[in-house]
Amino acid sequence: MKNIGLLLIATGKYDLFVPQLLDGASKFFLANHNVTYFLFTDSQKEFNVPNLIKIHEPHKPWPLPTLHRYKMFSNKREILYGQDYLFYCDVDMKFVNSVGDEILSKSVSTIHPGHYGSRGDTETNPDSLAYVGPKEKLIYFAGGFQGGETEEFLRMSRELSNRIDEDKKNGIIAKWHDESHMNRWRIDNPPTKILDCGYCFQATLPRPHTPRILALEKDHKAFRSDE
């Protein structure tokens, strides 16, 4: 039995998704292991889950909550090092089927459902540290579900946080924010486990995989607004 940390970010209006995410995860996510939920949030709501640790994270305008996710994790590495594995999941997801020991590996990435069978929408600005050349071969991975052994995941988080900060100093924000930087990293540091689209499933994009974690439909503009 391993100690597993599931990392969640829910600032601003995104705290609405937390109960459903936790309910599904408690049923389907690595049920035979000790799972602790680390919730980065500014919410004052109480979530009735005994193995939940709330970490205060002030809400920031879009796209900073996603752009700085690796910085959040890296800054709290002392708390997270007690886990054997860390996995990050977008909070606007729903666990609908078993997610078990098959995901336990040194470094884990999920094929992006919107770019299945293609090289995806990578960063094309050569001045960005997320840049991917047109002839570089890759699978395009989703930022919505990823993880691995704790030390390896935090190593990636620290490096990507630094790269994102360096880009910002130069007035650059990669096209798909942290996901662009993660895909650059995965070219140079291939994952030891690749998960199919069922682990970041979109009902509007049918794929030949068993849905395990469902990306929920929502009004992006409404949830990213501070009004």
PASEBA-1860 file (N, C-alpha, C; in nm, 3 decimals):
! residues 227
1> MKNIGLLL> 0.085/-0.120/0.000/0.000/0.000/0.000/0.088/0.124/0.000 ~ 0.061/0.214/-0.093/0.141/0.335/-0.109/0.067/0.458/-0.058 ~ 0.144/0.562/-0.027/0.086/0.692/0.007/0.078/0.774/-0.121 ~ -0.043/0.815/-0.154/-0.069/0.885/-0.280/-0.123/1.024/-0.250 ~ -0.067/1.126/-0.312/-0.120/1.261/-0.302/-0.190/1.300/-0.431 ~ -0.315/1.344/-0.420/-0.387/1.395/-0.536/-0.395/1.547/-0.522 ~ -0.333/1.617/-0.615/-0.323/1.763/-0.610/-0.438/1.825/-0.688 ~ -0.506/1.921/-0.626/-0.621/1.988/-0.686/-0.607/2.138/-0.666
9> IATGKYDL> -0.650/2.215/-0.765/-0.650/2.361/-0.754/-0.792/2.409/-0.777 ~ -0.845/2.486/-0.682/-0.982/2.536/-0.694/-0.990/2.675/-0.632 ~ -0.946/2.774/-0.707/-0.961/2.912/-0.660/-1.077/2.977/-0.733 ~ -1.127/3.086/-0.675/-1.240/3.154/-0.736/-1.362/3.063/-0.742 ~ -1.430/3.064/-0.856/-1.554/2.988/-0.872/-1.533/2.839/-0.887 ~ -1.410/2.797/-0.906/-1.383/2.655/-0.930/-1.409/2.568/-0.808 ~ -1.430/2.628/-0.691/-1.460/2.545/-0.574/-1.594/2.473/-0.588 ~ -1.676/2.516/-0.684/-1.804/2.448/-0.708/-1.784/2.304/-0.753
17> FVPQLLDG> -1.670/2.276/-0.814/-1.646/2.142/-0.867/-1.589/2.046/-0.762 ~ -1.544/2.098/-0.650/-1.470/2.015/-0.554/-1.552/1.897/-0.501 ~ -1.677/1.915/-0.454/-1.750/1.801/-0.397/-1.764/1.684/-0.494 ~ -1.797/1.713/-0.619/-1.816/1.606/-0.717/-1.685/1.534/-0.746 ~ -1.577/1.611/-0.757/-1.446/1.551/-0.783/-1.407/1.458/-0.668 ~ -1.422/1.505/-0.544/-1.384/1.425/-0.428/-1.472/1.301/-0.414 ~ -1.599/1.315/-0.445/-1.691/1.201/-0.436/-1.648/1.090/-0.532 ~ -1.619/1.126/-0.656/-1.576/1.026/-0.753/-1.441/0.967/-0.721
25> ASKFFLAN> -1.348/1.053/-0.679/-1.214/1.005/-0.646/-1.216/0.906/-0.530 ~ -1.302/0.932/-0.432/-1.309/0.842/-0.316/-1.356/0.703/-0.356 ~ -1.429/0.692/-0.465/-1.479/0.563/-0.513/-1.382/0.494/-0.608 ~ -1.316/0.573/-0.694/-1.247/0.514/-0.808/-1.095/0.534/-0.812 ~ -1.040/0.628/-0.737/-0.899/0.662/-0.751/-0.811/0.584/-0.653 ~ -0.735/0.488/-0.706/-0.637/0.413/-0.627/-0.695/0.371/-0.492 ~ -0.808/0.301/-0.501/-0.887/0.269/-0.382/-0.813/0.180/-0.282 ~ -0.711/0.109/-0.325/-0.638/0.019/-0.235/-0.516/0.084/-0.171
33> HNVTYFLF> -0.506/0.216/-0.183/-0.391/0.288/-0.128/-0.437/0.399/-0.034 ~ -0.342/0.457/0.037/-0.371/0.571/0.126/-0.365/0.700/0.045 ~ -0.479/0.756/0.016/-0.487/0.876/-0.068/-0.512/0.999/0.019 ~ -0.431/1.102/-0.002/-0.451/1.232/0.063/-0.478/1.335/-0.046 ~ -0.580/1.417/-0.026/-0.614/1.522/-0.121/-0.551/1.653/-0.074 ~ -0.472/1.715/-0.160/-0.412/1.845/-0.131/-0.484/1.949/-0.217 ~ -0.566/2.030/-0.153/-0.650/2.127/-0.224/-0.594/2.267/-0.208 ~ -0.544/2.323/-0.318/-0.495/2.460/-0.321/-0.615/2.550/-0.351
41> TDSQKEFN> -0.655/2.633/-0.255/-0.781/2.705/-0.271/-0.786/2.829/-0.183 ~ -0.873/2.921/-0.222/-0.905/3.036/-0.138/-1.045/3.022/-0.079 ~ -1.108/2.907/-0.102/-1.245/2.884/-0.058/-1.255/2.871/0.093 ~ -1.362/2.926/0.149/-1.390/2.912/0.291/-1.485/2.795/0.319 ~ -1.525/2.726/0.215/-1.619/2.615/0.231/-1.551/2.498/0.303 ~ -1.633/2.423/0.376/-1.584/2.302/0.441/-1.623/2.183/0.354 ~ -1.526/2.100/0.323/-1.550/1.980/0.243/-1.533/1.860/0.336 ~ -1.638/1.783/0.349/-1.643/1.677/0.450/-1.566/1.553/0.405
49> VPNLIKIH> -1.435/1.568/0.399/-1.346/1.458/0.361/-1.233/1.454/0.462 ~ -1.216/1.343/0.535/-1.116/1.340/0.643/-0.972/1.350/0.596 ~ -0.943/1.300/0.478/-0.805/1.298/0.430/-0.777/1.413/0.332 ~ -0.836/1.529/0.362/-0.819/1.648/0.279/-0.734/1.751/0.353 ~ -0.632/1.802/0.285/-0.550/1.910/0.339/-0.569/2.033/0.252 ~ -0.623/2.138/0.311/-0.642/2.263/0.237/-0.516/2.349/0.249 ~ -0.470/2.398/0.137/-0.354/2.486/0.131/-0.401/2.618/0.073 ~ -0.387/2.725/0.150/-0.439/2.854/0.104/-0.364/2.901/-0.020
57> EPHKPWPL> -0.442/2.933/-0.123/-0.386/2.986/-0.247/-0.477/3.100/-0.294 ~ -0.429/3.224/-0.290/-0.512/3.337/-0.333/-0.552/3.323/-0.479 ~ -0.673/3.369/-0.508/-0.719/3.365/-0.646/-0.651/3.475/-0.727 ~ -0.612/3.441/-0.849/-0.548/3.537/-0.939/-0.621/3.536/-1.072 ~ -0.608/3.644/-1.149/-0.676/3.650/-1.279/-0.623/3.542/-1.373 ~ -0.711/3.499/-1.461/-0.673/3.404/-1.565/-0.566/3.467/-1.657 ~ -0.461/3.394/-1.700/-0.439/3.250/-1.685/-0.345/3.213/-1.571 ~ -0.324/3.302/-1.474/-0.224/3.276/-1.370/-0.250/3.150/-1.287
65> PTLHRYKM> -0.377/3.115/-1.257/-0.396/2.992/-1.177/-0.341/2.867/-1.245 ~ -0.353/2.860/-1.377/-0.297/2.744/-1.447/-0.150/2.763/-1.480 ~ -0.112/2.884/-1.516/0.027/2.912/-1.552/0.122/2.883/-1.437 ~ 0.075/2.908/-1.314/0.162/2.895/-1.197/0.138/2.768/-1.116 ~ 0.070/2.671/-1.175/0.040/2.551/-1.096/0.167/2.479/-1.050 ~ 0.268/2.474/-1.137/0.390/2.404/-1.096/0.464/2.480/-0.986 ~ 0.450/2.611/-0.985/0.509/2.690/-0.877/0.439/2.658/-0.744 ~ 0.306/2.644/-0.748/0.232/2.608/-0.627/0.286/2.478/-0.568
73> FSNKREIL> 0.303/2.378/-0.654/0.348/2.247/-0.606/0.491/2.255/-0.554 ~ 0.576/2.323/-0.628/0.716/2.333/-0.589/0.732/2.407/-0.456 ~ 0.650/2.510/-0.436/0.659/2.589/-0.313/0.616/2.510/-0.189 ~ 0.536/2.405/-0.209/0.487/2.324/-0.097/0.551/2.186/-0.095 ~ 0.669/2.175/-0.153/0.732/2.043/-0.165/0.759/1.978/-0.029 ~ 0.783/2.058/0.076/0.809/1.999/0.207/0.689/1.919/0.256 ~ 0.569/1.969/0.229/0.446/1.899/0.268/0.425/1.776/0.182 ~ 0.459/1.787/0.055/0.427/1.682/-0.042/0.526/1.566/-0.040
81> YGQDYLFY> 0.645/1.588/0.011/0.747/1.483/0.008/0.710/1.359/0.090 ~ 0.609/1.368/0.174/0.567/1.251/0.251/0.491/1.148/0.170 ~ 0.462/1.180/0.044/0.388/1.088/-0.042/0.484/1.006/-0.129 ~ 0.441/0.885/-0.165/0.520/0.803/-0.258/0.497/0.848/-0.402 ~ 0.373/0.885/-0.431/0.336/0.931/-0.565/0.252/1.057/-0.553 ~ 0.265/1.144/-0.653/0.180/1.261/-0.665/0.112/1.260/-0.801 ~ -0.017/1.292/-0.801/-0.091/1.309/-0.925/-0.168/1.440/-0.919 ~ -0.168/1.510/-1.031/-0.248/1.631/-1.043/-0.369/1.601/-1.130
89> CDVDMKFV> -0.486/1.652/-1.089/-0.608/1.638/-1.168/-0.681/1.772/-1.170 ~ -0.722/1.816/-1.289/-0.807/1.935/-1.296/-0.930/1.913/-1.209 ~ -0.970/2.016/-1.137/-1.081/1.999/-1.044/-1.215/1.989/-1.116 ~ -1.223/2.038/-1.240/-1.347/2.028/-1.317/-1.349/1.897/-1.396 ~ -1.316/1.789/-1.326/-1.319/1.655/-1.382/-1.405/1.567/-1.292 ~ -1.441/1.450/-1.343/-1.523/1.357/-1.265/-1.471/1.216/-1.286 ~ -1.438/1.149/-1.177/-1.396/1.009/-1.184/-1.520/0.922/-1.204 ~ -1.520/0.843/-1.311/-1.638/0.764/-1.346/-1.608/0.615/-1.358
97> NSVGDEIL> -1.481/0.578/-1.344/-1.443/0.437/-1.356/-1.311/0.417/-1.282 ~ -1.275/0.294/-1.263/-1.156/0.262/-1.185/-1.028/0.322/-1.243 ~ -0.952/0.388/-1.157/-0.817/0.436/-1.189/-0.726/0.370/-1.086 ~ -0.657/0.264/-1.129/-0.587/0.180/-1.034/-0.436/0.178/-1.049 ~ -0.377/0.066/-1.009/-0.231/0.055/-1.003/-0.164/0.069/-1.139 ~ -0.241/0.059/-1.246/-0.182/0.074/-1.380/-0.119/0.211/-1.401 ~ -0.155/0.310/-1.319/-0.100/0.445/-1.338/0.028/0.467/-1.256 ~ 0.064/0.373/-1.172/0.179/0.394/-1.084/0.309/0.370/-1.160
105> SKSVSTIH> 0.380/0.478/-1.186/0.506/0.471/-1.259/0.588/0.595/-1.225 ~ 0.712/0.598/-1.269/0.800/0.710/-1.234/0.747/0.843/-1.285 ~ 0.705/0.847/-1.411/0.650/0.971/-1.468/0.535/0.934/-1.560 ~ 0.422/1.001/-1.542/0.297/0.961/-1.606/0.233/1.079/-1.678 ~ 0.198/1.058/-1.805/0.127/1.161/-1.882/0.010/1.097/-1.956 ~ -0.089/1.180/-1.989/-0.212/1.136/-2.054/-0.223/1.198/-2.192 ~ -0.253/1.116/-2.292/-0.272/1.167/-2.427/-0.390/1.263/-2.429 ~ -0.371/1.379/-2.490/-0.476/1.481/-2.495/-0.589/1.435/-2.587
113> PGHYGSRG> -0.714/1.432/-2.537/-0.825/1.383/-2.620/-0.853/1.468/-2.742 ~ -0.820/1.596/-2.734/-0.844/1.684/-2.848/-0.738/1.675/-2.956 ~ -0.629/1.603/-2.926/-0.520/1.591/-3.023/-0.479/1.445/-3.040 ~ -0.575/1.356/-3.025/-0.549/1.213/-3.039/-0.502/1.182/-3.181 ~ -0.386/1.119/-3.191/-0.334/1.083/-3.322/-0.265/1.195/-3.396 ~ -0.243/1.310/-3.329/-0.176/1.422/-3.395/-0.066/1.475/-3.304 ~ 0.015/1.566/-3.356/0.124/1.621/-3.275/0.080/1.741/-3.192 ~ -0.047/1.778/-3.203/-0.103/1.878/-3.113/-0.068/2.021/-3.147
121> DTETNPDS> -0.106/2.110/-3.056/-0.092/2.254/-3.076/0.021/2.305/-2.987 ~ 0.143/2.281/-3.031/0.260/2.313/-2.949/0.301/2.459/-2.964 ~ 0.391/2.503/-2.877/0.441/2.641/-2.879/0.530/2.663/-3.001 ~ 0.499/2.767/-3.079/0.572/2.794/-3.204/0.666/2.913/-3.194 ~ 0.666/2.982/-3.081/0.755/3.097/-3.063/0.894/3.046/-3.024 ~ 0.993/3.062/-3.111/1.127/3.009/-3.080/1.194/3.079/-2.962 ~ 1.141/3.193/-2.920/1.198/3.263/-2.804/1.148/3.206/-2.671 ~ 1.045/3.124/-2.677/0.989/3.064/-2.556/1.065/2.937/-2.520
129> LAYVGPKE> 1.080/2.913/-2.391/1.142/2.788/-2.345/1.050/2.668/-2.364 ~ 0.926/2.693/-2.405/0.833/2.585/-2.436/0.834/2.549/-2.585 ~ 0.915/2.617/-2.663/0.916/2.601/-2.808/0.940/2.456/-2.849 ~ 0.861/2.412/-2.949/0.877/2.280/-3.010/0.896/2.300/-3.159 ~ 1.006/2.252/-3.212/1.035/2.266/-3.354/0.941/2.184/-3.440 ~ 0.919/2.227/-3.566/0.822/2.160/-3.653/0.857/2.016/-3.687 ~ 0.982/1.979/-3.673/1.023/1.843/-3.708/1.042/1.754/-3.585 ~ 1.017/1.809/-3.468/1.031/1.728/-3.347/0.911/1.634/-3.332
137> KLIYFAGG> 0.941/1.511/-3.304/0.838/1.409/-3.296/0.784/1.401/-3.154 ~ 0.652/1.398/-3.141/0.595/1.393/-3.007/0.453/1.343/-3.008 ~ 0.409/1.301/-2.890/0.268/1.281/-2.859/0.227/1.403/-2.777 ~ 0.110/1.459/-2.806/0.067/1.577/-2.731/-0.010/1.533/-2.608 ~ 0.038/1.577/-2.492/-0.019/1.535/-2.364/-0.108/1.643/-2.303 ~ -0.208/1.597/-2.227/-0.300/1.687/-2.157/-0.243/1.725/-2.021 ~ -0.263/1.850/-1.983/-0.222/1.893/-1.850/-0.319/1.849/-1.742 ~ -0.439/1.802/-1.782/-0.546/1.776/-1.686/-0.527/1.660/-1.593
145> FQGGETEE> -0.446/1.560/-1.633/-0.416/1.448/-1.543/-0.275/1.402/-1.571 ~ -0.191/1.408/-1.469/-0.049/1.376/-1.483/0.008/1.346/-1.346 ~ 0.125/1.285/-1.342/0.185/1.258/-1.212/0.306/1.168/-1.220 ~ 0.327/1.093/-1.111/0.441/1.003/-1.104/0.497/0.995/-0.964 ~ 0.616/0.938/-0.953/0.683/0.932/-0.824/0.707/1.074/-0.773 ~ 0.695/1.092/-0.644/0.699/1.227/-0.586/0.824/1.304/-0.623 ~ 0.939/1.243/-0.606/1.063/1.315/-0.635/1.071/1.358/-0.781 ~ 1.029/1.270/-0.871/1.033/1.302/-1.014/0.932/1.410/-1.050
153> FLRMSREL> 0.811/1.401/-0.993/0.709/1.502/-1.024/0.750/1.639/-0.973 ~ 0.809/1.644/-0.854/0.851/1.773/-0.799/0.974/1.827/-0.872 ~ 1.058/1.738/-0.924/1.170/1.783/-1.007/1.118/1.852/-1.133 ~ 1.019/1.791/-1.197/0.958/1.853/-1.314/0.891/1.984/-1.277 ~ 0.820/1.986/-1.165/0.749/2.108/-1.123/0.845/2.223/-1.100 ~ 0.955/2.195/-1.035/1.055/2.300/-1.008/1.114/2.355/-1.138 ~ 1.149/2.266/-1.229/1.210/2.309/-1.354/1.110/2.387/-1.441 ~ 0.986/2.339/-1.450/0.888/2.409/-1.533/0.850/2.543/-1.472
161> SNRIDEDK> 0.843/2.550/-1.341/0.818/2.679/-1.275/0.926/2.779/-1.311 ~ 1.051/2.735/-1.309/1.162/2.824/-1.344/1.155/2.868/-1.490 ~ 1.119/2.776/-1.578/1.110/2.810/-1.720/0.997/2.909/-1.747 ~ 0.885/2.889/-1.682/0.772/2.980/-1.698/0.808/3.119/-1.648 ~ 0.877/3.125/-1.534/0.922/3.255/-1.481/1.019/3.323/-1.577 ~ 1.108/3.246/-1.635/1.205/3.303/-1.729/1.135/3.357/-1.853 ~ 1.038/3.284/-1.905/0.958/3.334/-2.017/0.889/3.465/-1.981 ~ 0.829/3.470/-1.862/0.758/3.591/-1.821/0.851/3.711/-1.812
169> KNGIIAKW> 0.974/3.689/-1.765/1.072/3.798/-1.760/1.098/3.855/-1.899 ~ 1.084/3.770/-1.999/1.107/3.812/-2.137/0.978/3.850/-2.208 ~ 0.870/3.868/-2.131/0.742/3.910/-2.188/0.671/3.803/-2.266 ~ 0.696/3.677/-2.233/0.639/3.565/-2.309/0.551/3.479/-2.219 ~ 0.431/3.448/-2.266/0.347/3.346/-2.205/0.316/3.245/-2.315 ~ 0.351/3.121/-2.293/0.332/3.017/-2.394/0.184/3.003/-2.428 ~ 0.158/2.957/-2.549/0.022/2.952/-2.603/-0.075/2.879/-2.511 ~ -0.037/2.762/-2.463/-0.123/2.685/-2.374/-0.063/2.677/-2.233
177> HDESHMNR> 0.005/2.786/-2.198/0.050/2.808/-2.060/0.136/2.693/-2.008 ~ 0.102/2.640/-1.891/0.181/2.531/-1.832/0.183/2.406/-1.918 ~ 0.072/2.381/-1.990/0.064/2.261/-2.075/0.168/2.265/-2.187 ~ 0.192/2.384/-2.242/0.295/2.398/-2.345/0.432/2.362/-2.290 ~ 0.461/2.410/-2.171/0.592/2.380/-2.110/0.603/2.232/-2.074 ~ 0.493/2.173/-2.027/0.496/2.031/-1.994/0.523/1.946/-2.118 ~ 0.463/1.984/-2.231/0.487/1.907/-2.353/0.630/1.920/-2.402 ~ 0.690/2.037/-2.386/0.832/2.052/-2.418/0.915/1.958/-2.329
185> WRIDNPPT> 0.884/1.958/-2.201/0.956/1.874/-2.106/0.946/1.726/-2.144 ~ 0.827/1.683/-2.187/0.805/1.542/-2.217/0.879/1.497/-2.344 ~ 0.913/1.589/-2.431/0.998/1.553/-2.545/1.137/1.516/-2.494 ~ 1.188/1.596/-2.403/1.323/1.576/-2.352/1.329/1.473/-2.239 ~ 1.217/1.452/-2.172/1.209/1.359/-2.060/1.084/1.273/-2.078 ~ 1.087/1.175/-2.169/0.967/1.097/-2.201/0.909/1.029/-2.078 ~ 0.776/1.025/-2.068/0.713/0.960/-1.954/0.738/0.810/-1.956 ~ 0.745/0.751/-1.839/0.761/0.606/-1.829/0.627/0.535/-1.844
193> KILDCGYC> 0.518/0.610/-1.833/0.384/0.555/-1.852/0.299/0.655/-1.928 ~ 0.241/0.611/-2.039/0.150/0.695/-2.117/0.009/0.641/-2.101 ~ -0.081/0.724/-2.053/-0.221/0.687/-2.035/-0.302/0.729/-2.156 ~ -0.402/0.647/-2.191/-0.486/0.681/-2.306/-0.585/0.791/-2.270 ~ -0.662/0.833/-2.370/-0.753/0.946/-2.354/-0.864/0.921/-2.252 ~ -0.884/0.796/-2.213/-0.987/0.766/-2.114/-0.961/0.830/-1.980 ~ -0.836/0.870/-1.955/-0.801/0.933/-1.828/-0.815/1.085/-1.833 ~ -0.861/1.136/-1.944/-0.894/1.279/-1.958/-0.998/1.287/-2.069
201> FQATLPRP> -1.111/1.221/-2.046/-1.208/1.192/-2.151/-1.302/1.310/-2.173 ~ -1.326/1.341/-2.299/-1.424/1.444/-2.335/-1.538/1.379/-2.410 ~ -1.658/1.388/-2.355/-1.774/1.323/-2.415/-1.804/1.375/-2.555 ~ -1.766/1.499/-2.582/-1.793/1.558/-2.713/-1.692/1.513/-2.818 ~ -1.588/1.441/-2.775/-1.486/1.392/-2.868/-1.473/1.241/-2.848 ~ -1.567/1.163/-2.903/-1.565/1.018/-2.881/-1.433/0.955/-2.925 ~ -1.377/0.872/-2.838/-1.253/0.803/-2.867/-1.269/0.655/-2.828 ~ -1.189/0.567/-2.888/-1.203/0.424/-2.859/-1.137/0.383/-2.727
209> HTPRILAL> -1.175/0.451/-2.618/-1.117/0.421/-2.489/-1.227/0.421/-2.382 ~ -1.206/0.346/-2.277/-1.300/0.344/-2.165/-1.289/0.473/-2.086 ~ -1.397/0.549/-2.072/-1.391/0.672/-1.991/-1.361/0.639/-1.845 ~ -1.259/0.704/-1.789/-1.224/0.684/-1.650/-1.230/0.816/-1.572 ~ -1.178/0.922/-1.633/-1.189/1.055/-1.575/-1.249/1.145/-1.682 ~ -1.362/1.202/-1.653/-1.438/1.279/-1.751/-1.415/1.428/-1.732 ~ -1.375/1.495/-1.839/-1.363/1.641/-1.837/-1.502/1.701/-1.855 ~ -1.546/1.779/-1.758/-1.683/1.831/-1.759/-1.697/1.952/-1.850
217> EKDHKAFR> -1.811/1.961/-1.914/-1.842/2.078/-1.995/-1.876/2.195/-1.903 ~ -1.831/2.315/-1.940/-1.860/2.433/-1.859/-1.846/2.557/-1.945 ~ -1.894/2.668/-1.893/-1.877/2.797/-1.958/-1.742/2.854/-1.913 ~ -1.640/2.836/-1.996/-1.505/2.878/-1.957/-1.501/3.026/-1.921 ~ -1.568/3.108/-1.999/-1.564/3.252/-1.977/-1.621/3.288/-1.840 ~ -1.731/3.223/-1.803/-1.795/3.253/-1.675/-1.706/3.213/-1.558 ~ -1.641/3.098/-1.568/-1.560/3.052/-1.456/-1.428/3.126/-1.445 ~ -1.380/3.181/-1.557/-1.254/3.253/-1.553/-1.272/3.401/-1.523
225> SDE> -1.398/3.446/-1.521/-1.427/3.585/-1.488/-1.420/3.604/-1.337 ~ -1.373/3.721/-1.295/-1.367/3.752/-1.153/-1.492/3.823/-1.104 ~ -1.587/3.840/-1.193/-1.710/3.911/-1.156/-1.806/3.817/-1.083
END
